[in-house]
Amino acid sequence: MKLTAVLVLIFCILNACGPSISPVDSAVQDKILYIGNGTEPKDLDPHVVTGVPESHILMAL
């Protein structure tokens, strides 16, 4: 029983010390743009957009 607990503890410690990738780095690698907008954009066509959230998304692109 003690051996199992020690092995689990060692596994947890080694797993925590390993390299981890942040969500931002993951998004950059996958070429994903995350924007914390309040509402779902109605459209992303620059000629149709009249709202501010949509304009912010278009400027970020």
C-alpha positions, 0 to 999 in steps of 0.5 A, a space after each residue: 500500500 505504501 509503495 503504491 502511494 509513493 509511486 503515485 506521489 512520484 508520478 505526480 511530482 514528475 508530471 508537474 515538473 514537465 514542460 507545459 504549454 500555455 493556452 496562448 502558445 497553443 492558439 498561436 501554433 494552431 493559428 486560432 484567434 481568441 477574442 473575448 467579445 460579449 455577443 456573437 458577431 452577426 457578420 464579418 463582412 466589412 461592408 455589412 458590419 455596423 456594430 462595435 464588437 464586429 468592428 473590433 474583430 475585423 480590426 484584429 484580423 
